[in-house]
């Protein structure tokens, strides 16, 4: 998905719509594909990069819902329910960060992160990529996935460590400067 031409507003709108398609989905009423078609028709979303991002992310979050819930539950336990109002948003970033980061590209991922509140994103990224990348995260993921798959996923995440460190520093500076 080519994000290079997108403004912060466009990225924010894509995330907002991706959250909306997630939160409005009810598996008791229909399938993900039926829901997506109805959602795009109702919101008049034309074919293109934006729709492709929303659709692929929606399907991915549905496919990996068990993993995402496990991670959000761990995050909530550590941060006293901090993700309650952001479950869809955090689920999207968990999916993109753990499973699509290489495909999406670092710069596109960073642009999406930077559209959100710095404190929330710093906490989530730190939880995923720093605090728990060596023990808790692989242990939890191994409850769901093959150990080899988990090892490959963690190795890919670790390859982004320098970029994550720089982004975390930037987010923490933004969060600190806005509090003064």
Backbone as CSV, one residue per row, in Angstrom:
resi,resn,N_x,N_y,N_z,CA_x,CA_y,CA_z,C_x,C_y,C_z
1,UNK,0.860,-1.178,0.000,0.000,0.000,0.000,0.898,1.230,0.000
2,UNK,0.684,2.141,-0.939,1.531,3.326,-1.059,1.023,4.495,-0.238
3,UNK,1.685,4.763,0.875,1.262,5.833,1.768,2.051,7.116,1.564
4,UNK,3.094,7.074,0.780,4.008,8.209,0.692,3.315,9.514,0.346
5,UNK,2.279,9.450,-0.453,1.582,10.662,-0.885,0.544,11.135,0.130
6,UNK,0.260,10.334,1.141,-0.824,10.639,2.060,-0.427,11.637,3.128
7,UNK,-1.375,12.486,3.440,-1.178,13.458,4.504,-1.525,12.805,5.840
8,UNK,-1.180,13.487,6.902,-1.536,13.013,8.237,-3.046,12.826,8.337
9,UNK,-3.804,13.756,7.752,-5.262,13.665,7.799,-5.770,12.424,7.078
10,UNK,-5.181,12.103,5.928,-5.591,10.915,5.184,-5.279,9.656,5.982
11,UNK,-4.078,9.581,6.566,-3.712,8.422,7.377,-4.641,8.295,8.579
12,UNK,-4.942,9.414,9.208,-5.834,9.404,10.365,-7.233,8.947,9.960
13,UNK,-7.707,9.389,8.815,-9.028,8.992,8.323,-9.059,7.495,7.998
14,UNK,-7.989,6.977,7.402,-7.945,5.538,7.119,-8.000,4.742,8.421
15,UNK,-7.271,5.193,9.427,-7.312,4.506,10.724,-8.691,4.615,11.366
16,UNK,-9.311,5.786,11.268,-10.637,5.976,11.834,-11.636,5.020,11.176
17,UNK,-11.571,4.926,9.846,-12.494,4.041,9.132,-12.188,2.571,9.423
18,UNK,-10.924,2.248,9.604,-10.563,0.876,9.933,-11.085,0.517,11.323
19,UNK,-11.001,1.450,12.255,-11.595,1.237,13.586,-13.105,1.071,13.475
20,UNK,-13.718,1.890,12.644,-15.173,1.830,12.501,-15.629,0.517,11.883
21,UNK,-14.931,0.038,10.866,-15.338,-1.228,10.249,-15.158,-2.366,11.255
22,UNK,-14.119,-2.279,12.085,-13.911,-3.301,13.122,-15.029,-3.273,14.153
23,UNK,-15.306,-2.094,14.672,-16.282,-1.989,15.768,-17.707,-2.265,15.318
24,UNK,-18.005,-2.057,14.044,-19.371,-2.278,13.557,-19.610,-3.713,13.086
25,UNK,-18.571,-4.525,13.064,-18.719,-5.902,12.599,-19.340,-6.777,13.683
26,UNK,-20.374,-7.534,13.286,-21.018,-8.487,14.173,-21.047,-9.832,13.450
27,UNK,-20.223,-10.798,13.877,-20.176,-12.088,13.172,-21.485,-12.865,13.222
28,UNK,-22.369,-12.519,14.141,-23.671,-13.195,14.201,-24.590,-12.754,13.068
29,UNK,-24.285,-11.603,12.468,-25.124,-11.047,11.407,-24.608,-11.380,10.015
30,UNK,-23.294,-11.444,9.846,-22.751,-11.700,8.517,-21.277,-12.034,8.545
31,UNK,-20.755,-12.292,7.367,-19.341,-12.636,7.225,-18.507,-11.360,7.121
32,UNK,-17.202,-11.464,7.352,-16.356,-10.280,7.171,-16.457,-9.692,5.765
33,UNK,-16.489,-10.535,4.745,-16.543,-9.993,3.376,-17.862,-9.281,3.098
34,UNK,-18.980,-9.835,3.582,-20.272,-9.170,3.418,-20.280,-7.838,4.157
35,UNK,-19.769,-7.859,5.373,-19.713,-6.625,6.162,-18.863,-5.572,5.455
36,UNK,-17.703,-5.980,4.948,-16.814,-5.030,4.270,-17.508,-4.404,3.060
37,UNK,-18.152,-5.222,2.239,-18.841,-4.694,1.065,-19.929,-3.699,1.456
38,UNK,-20.724,-4.060,2.461,-21.788,-3.161,2.916,-21.210,-1.879,3.516
39,UNK,-20.129,-2.012,4.261,-19.481,-0.855,4.867,-18.978,0.102,3.787
40,UNK,-18.281,-0.432,2.798,-17.728,0.419,1.736,-18.831,1.062,0.895
41,UNK,-19.879,0.317,0.659,-21.008,0.874,-0.088,-21.668,2.000,0.712
42,UNK,-21.920,1.755,1.971,-22.569,2.758,2.831,-21.726,4.032,2.949
43,UNK,-20.412,3.877,3.074,-19.507,5.021,3.242,-18.950,5.547,1.923
44,UNK,-19.403,4.930,0.836,-18.978,5.343,-0.504,-17.452,5.383,-0.650
45,UNK,-16.826,4.314,-0.212,-15.371,4.200,-0.319,-15.060,3.544,-1.655
46,UNK,-14.378,4.299,-2.502,-14.018,3.810,-3.830,-12.824,2.862,-3.751
47,UNK,-12.660,2.057,-4.794,-11.488,1.189,-4.885,-10.237,2.059,-4.926
48,UNK,-9.182,1.582,-4.343,-7.917,2.310,-4.317,-7.108,1.907,-3.098
49,UNK,-5.994,2.593,-2.910,-5.086,2.251,-1.812,-5.756,2.352,-0.444
50,UNK,-6.567,3.379,-0.243,-7.208,3.559,1.055,-8.143,2.391,1.365
51,UNK,-8.961,2.043,0.394,-9.891,0.931,0.590,-9.124,-0.371,0.796
52,UNK,-8.089,-0.581,0.026,-7.293,-1.797,0.154,-6.683,-1.900,1.555
53,UNK,-6.160,-0.790,2.071,-5.590,-0.789,3.418,-6.671,-1.145,4.446
54,UNK,-7.807,-0.486,4.378,-8.896,-0.728,5.334,-9.357,-2.183,5.259
55,UNK,-9.562,-2.668,4.049,-10.065,-4.025,3.849,-9.068,-5.082,4.330
56,UNK,-7.809,-4.966,3.909,-6.803,-5.947,4.311,-6.568,-5.924,5.819
57,UNK,-6.582,-4.746,6.399,-6.379,-4.638,7.837,-7.573,-5.238,8.578
58,UNK,-8.774,-4.948,8.125,-9.978,-5.527,8.731,-9.915,-7.049,8.702
59,UNK,-9.638,-7.618,7.530,-9.567,-9.075,7.420,-8.456,-9.639,8.306
60,UNK,-7.324,-8.969,8.331,-6.204,-9.441,9.152,-6.518,-9.413,10.633
61,UNK,-7.145,-8.342,11.086,-7.514,-8.244,12.504,-8.537,-9.328,12.846
62,UNK,-9.463,-9.616,11.942,-10.430,-10.687,12.194,-9.728,-12.046,12.252
63,UNK,-8.818,-12.266,11.322,-8.115,-13.553,11.260,-7.267,-13.790,12.504
64,UNK,-6.630,-12.745,13.009,-5.725,-12.869,14.149,-6.345,-12.325,15.438
65,UNK,-7.664,-12.384,15.528,-8.377,-11.827,16.687,-7.947,-12.473,18.004
66,UNK,-7.708,-13.748,17.994,-7.294,-14.431,19.235,-5.958,-13.892,19.731
67,UNK,-4.995,-13.744,18.831,-3.683,-13.203,19.191,-3.821,-11.771,19.706
68,UNK,-4.592,-10.978,19.003,-4.762,-9.570,19.367,-5.413,-9.452,20.743
69,UNK,-6.435,-10.243,20.993,-7.098,-10.212,22.303,-6.143,-10.605,23.424
70,UNK,-5.351,-11.616,23.180,-4.372,-12.060,24.167,-3.400,-10.933,24.519
71,UNK,-2.929,-10.235,23.510,-1.972,-9.150,23.734,-2.647,-7.957,24.408
72,UNK,-3.839,-7.604,23.968,-4.553,-6.482,24.597,-4.869,-6.807,26.055
73,UNK,-5.233,-8.050,26.344,-5.488,-8.434,27.732,-4.223,-8.292,28.578
74,UNK,-3.087,-8.683,28.030,-1.812,-8.514,28.739,-1.466,-7.051,28.941
75,UNK,-1.711,-6.259,27.919,-1.473,-4.812,28.002,-2.368,-4.195,29.076
76,UNK,-3.643,-4.556,29.061,-4.582,-4.024,30.055,-4.202,-4.436,31.468
77,UNK,-3.698,-5.644,31.635,-3.274,-6.097,32.962,-2.094,-5.261,33.461
78,UNK,-1.181,-4.940,32.552,-0.009,-4.154,32.939,-0.331,-2.684,33.153
79,UNK,-1.215,-2.139,32.346,-1.534,-0.716,32.401,-2.947,-0.449,32.931
80,UNK,-3.447,-1.315,33.750,-4.744,-1.143,34.419,-5.876,-0.749,33.473
81,UNK,-6.063,-1.532,32.444,-7.192,-1.296,31.545,-7.039,-0.115,30.612
82,UNK,-5.806,0.289,30.342,-5.553,1.487,29.535,-6.128,1.414,28.126
83,UNK,-6.283,0.222,27.565,-6.723,0.085,26.169,-8.239,-0.023,26.025
84,UNK,-8.993,0.089,27.114,-10.450,-0.143,27.027,-11.123,0.651,25.925
85,UNK,-10.900,1.932,25.848,-11.533,2.749,24.825,-10.838,2.703,23.479
86,UNK,-9.719,2.019,23.412,-8.915,1.984,22.191,-8.707,0.567,21.669
87,UNK,-9.593,-0.333,22.008,-9.401,-1.745,21.647,-9.231,-1.936,20.136
88,UNK,-10.086,-1.321,19.341,-9.970,-1.477,17.887,-8.666,-0.870,17.379
89,UNK,-8.370,0.347,17.838,-7.150,1.020,17.398,-5.910,0.219,17.778
90,UNK,-5.846,-0.245,19.019,-4.697,-1.021,19.463,-4.624,-2.339,18.697
91,UNK,-5.773,-2.948,18.441,-5.780,-4.184,17.659,-5.194,-3.985,16.274
92,UNK,-5.522,-2.865,15.667,-4.981,-2.543,14.344,-3.467,-2.401,14.410
93,UNK,-2.976,-1.655,15.396,-1.529,-1.459,15.498,-0.793,-2.732,15.903
94,UNK,-1.417,-3.573,16.697,-0.802,-4.865,17.037,-0.693,-5.716,15.773
95,UNK,-1.768,-5.786,15.012,-1.747,-6.547,13.760,-0.691,-6.003,12.802
96,UNK,-0.722,-4.696,12.567,0.240,-4.100,11.630,1.677,-4.265,12.130
97,UNK,1.887,-4.046,13.420,3.235,-4.118,13.975,3.810,-5.523,13.996
98,UNK,2.992,-6.496,14.349,3.503,-7.862,14.475,3.502,-8.639,13.164
99,UNK,2.536,-8.372,12.301,2.387,-9.227,11.126,2.557,-8.534,9.779
100,UNK,2.466,-7.227,9.741,2.510,-6.541,8.446,3.590,-5.477,8.332
101,UNK,4.414,-5.341,9.339,5.400,-4.262,9.345,6.351,-4.323,8.156
102,UNK,6.826,-5.494,7.829,7.735,-5.614,6.679,7.028,-5.253,5.376
103,UNK,5.788,-5.713,5.215,5.012,-5.414,3.997,4.650,-3.931,3.924
104,UNK,4.233,-3.391,5.048,3.794,-1.998,5.112,4.965,-1.046,4.938
105,UNK,6.091,-1.409,5.511,7.274,-0.547,5.470,7.329,0.327,6.710
106,UNK,8.550,0.533,7.198,8.716,1.283,8.432,8.145,2.696,8.339
107,UNK,8.468,3.418,7.262,8.028,4.814,7.160,6.501,4.934,7.170
108,UNK,5.815,4.016,6.513,4.350,4.044,6.515,3.796,3.733,7.903
109,UNK,4.380,2.754,8.573,3.966,2.411,9.932,4.175,3.608,10.862
110,UNK,5.323,4.233,10.761,5.643,5.401,11.598,4.645,6.531,11.338
111,UNK,4.325,6.783,10.091,3.355,7.840,9.764,1.995,7.571,10.401
112,UNK,1.578,6.313,10.400,0.308,5.956,11.028,0.377,6.160,12.544
113,UNK,1.450,5.720,13.146,1.649,5.888,14.595,1.609,7.370,14.963
114,UNK,2.257,8.192,14.161,2.373,9.617,14.473,1.050,10.382,14.363
115,UNK,0.001,9.748,13.851,-1.307,10.408,13.805,-2.044,10.278,15.136
116,UNK,-1.506,9.480,16.043,-2.192,9.170,17.295,-1.552,9.896,18.482
117,UNK,-2.193,9.765,19.648,-1.681,10.389,20.866,-0.336,9.774,21.230
118,UNK,0.691,10.612,21.407,2.041,10.102,21.667,2.150,9.204,22.902
119,UNK,1.467,9.529,23.979,1.581,8.724,25.197,1.051,7.309,24.959
120,UNK,-0.115,7.206,24.333,-0.707,5.890,24.067,0.190,5.052,23.167
121,UNK,0.689,5.672,22.118,1.505,4.928,21.171,2.848,4.532,21.781
122,UNK,3.429,5.409,22.583,4.694,5.078,23.244,4.512,3.884,24.180
123,UNK,3.431,3.875,24.928,3.154,2.745,25.830,2.965,1.452,25.053
124,UNK,2.155,1.505,23.999,1.879,0.296,23.221,3.142,-0.224,22.546
125,UNK,3.886,0.654,21.905,5.108,0.221,21.217,6.141,-0.311,22.194
126,UNK,6.267,0.336,23.328,7.195,-0.127,24.346,6.785,-1.509,24.846
127,UNK,5.500,-1.695,25.068,4.978,-2.990,25.515,5.308,-4.085,24.500
128,UNK,5.055,-3.815,23.226,5.256,-4.825,22.184,6.715,-5.052,21.809
129,UNK,7.438,-3.958,21.596,8.756,-4.053,20.975,9.931,-3.985,21.940
130,UNK,9.688,-3.604,23.193,10.814,-3.440,24.114,10.649,-4.315,25.359
131,UNK,9.628,-4.032,26.151,9.466,-4.689,27.452,9.292,-6.198,27.364
132,UNK,8.519,-6.665,26.406,8.106,-8.075,26.408,8.527,-8.860,25.176
133,UNK,9.442,-8.319,24.403,9.795,-8.975,23.135,10.600,-10.261,23.340
134,UNK,11.289,-10.394,24.467,12.131,-11.575,24.677,11.462,-12.704,25.455
135,UNK,10.479,-12.394,26.280,9.890,-13.461,27.091,8.369,-13.544,26.967
136,UNK,7.667,-12.564,27.516,6.215,-12.667,27.585,5.587,-12.825,26.211
137,UNK,5.957,-11.963,25.265,5.328,-12.003,23.937,5.563,-13.342,23.235
138,UNK,6.809,-13.830,23.128,6.977,-15.138,22.477,6.265,-16.275,23.218
139,UNK,6.272,-16.219,24.553,5.578,-17.264,25.319,4.089,-17.259,25.016
140,UNK,3.484,-16.079,24.995,2.047,-15.973,24.731,1.715,-16.380,23.299
141,UNK,2.519,-15.911,22.350,2.258,-16.244,20.947,2.418,-17.739,20.685
142,UNK,3.315,-18.383,21.435,3.531,-19.829,21.275,2.348,-20.653,21.767
143,UNK,1.461,-20.040,22.523,0.233,-20.728,22.929,-0.732,-20.869,21.754
144,UNK,-0.555,-20.013,20.745,-1.463,-19.985,19.601,-0.797,-20.512,18.330
145,UNK,0.452,-20.122,18.120,1.143,-20.405,16.864,2.308,-21.373,17.058
146,UNK,2.736,-21.932,15.950,3.918,-22.775,15.893,5.138,-21.985,16.379
147,UNK,6.010,-22.633,17.132,7.192,-21.980,17.711,8.089,-21.389,16.623
148,UNK,8.215,-22.060,15.501,9.038,-21.550,14.400,8.457,-20.241,13.845
149,UNK,7.153,-20.210,13.650,6.475,-18.997,13.179,6.710,-17.845,14.158
150,UNK,6.586,-18.126,15.447,6.796,-17.099,16.480,8.244,-16.614,16.452
151,UNK,9.195,-17.517,16.331,10.612,-17.133,16.277,10.897,-16.217,15.094
152,UNK,10.326,-16.542,13.946,10.498,-15.692,12.758,9.871,-14.320,12.968
153,UNK,8.685,-14.290,13.579,8.003,-13.028,13.833,8.835,-12.149,14.768
154,UNK,9.337,-12.722,15.841,10.127,-11.969,16.812,11.426,-11.471,16.174
155,UNK,12.056,-12.304,15.342,13.284,-11.883,14.652,13.014,-10.688,13.741
156,UNK,11.887,-10.708,13.019,11.528,-9.572,12.159,11.315,-8.317,13.000
157,UNK,10.617,-8.463,14.135,10.379,-7.310,15.006,11.695,-6.734,15.510
158,UNK,12.583,-7.607,15.913,13.876,-7.148,16.441,14.697,-6.428,15.376
159,UNK,14.480,-6.757,14.118,15.227,-6.080,13.053,14.849,-4.601,12.957
160,UNK,13.717,-4.232,13.547,13.272,-2.840,13.553,13.633,-2.111,14.855
161,UNK,14.441,-2.736,15.688,14.786,-2.137,16.991,15.347,-0.718,16.905
162,UNK,16.286,-0.427,15.997,16.801,0.956,15.939,15.705,1.977,15.599
163,UNK,14.844,1.626,14.650,13.758,2.540,14.281,12.758,2.700,15.428
164,UNK,12.454,1.614,16.096,11.522,1.668,17.232,12.098,2.567,18.320
165,UNK,13.381,2.421,18.613,14.017,3.246,19.648,13.911,4.726,19.316
166,UNK,14.184,5.072,18.061,14.091,6.482,17.649,12.653,6.992,17.730
167,UNK,11.700,6.172,17.287,10.302,6.578,17.339,9.832,6.733,18.785
168,UNK,10.204,5.815,19.646,9.824,5.923,21.062,10.384,7.197,21.682
169,UNK,11.618,7.506,21.369,12.226,8.740,21.882,11.458,9.957,21.392
170,UNK,11.099,9.964,20.125,10.328,11.069,19.552,8.948,11.185,20.197
171,UNK,8.265,10.058,20.374,6.940,10.068,20.996,7.011,10.547,22.444
172,UNK,8.032,10.099,23.162,8.188,10.526,24.555,8.487,12.017,24.647
173,UNK,9.278,12.525,23.714,9.541,13.973,23.697,8.259,14.754,23.428
174,UNK,7.470,14.267,22.450,6.193,14.927,22.142,5.263,14.897,23.343
175,UNK,5.175,13.756,23.987,4.288,13.618,25.141,4.727,14.533,26.271
176,UNK,6.023,14.614,26.496,6.545,15.449,27.566,6.354,16.932,27.247
177,UNK,6.610,17.312,25.998,6.504,18.722,25.636,5.059,19.229,25.645
178,UNK,4.087,18.330,25.377,2.692,18.764,25.383,2.134,18.849,26.798
179,UNK,2.801,18.208,27.758,2.332,18.255,29.142,2.784,19.501,29.862
180,UNK,3.774,20.194,29.324,4.297,21.381,30.007,3.465,22.599,29.718
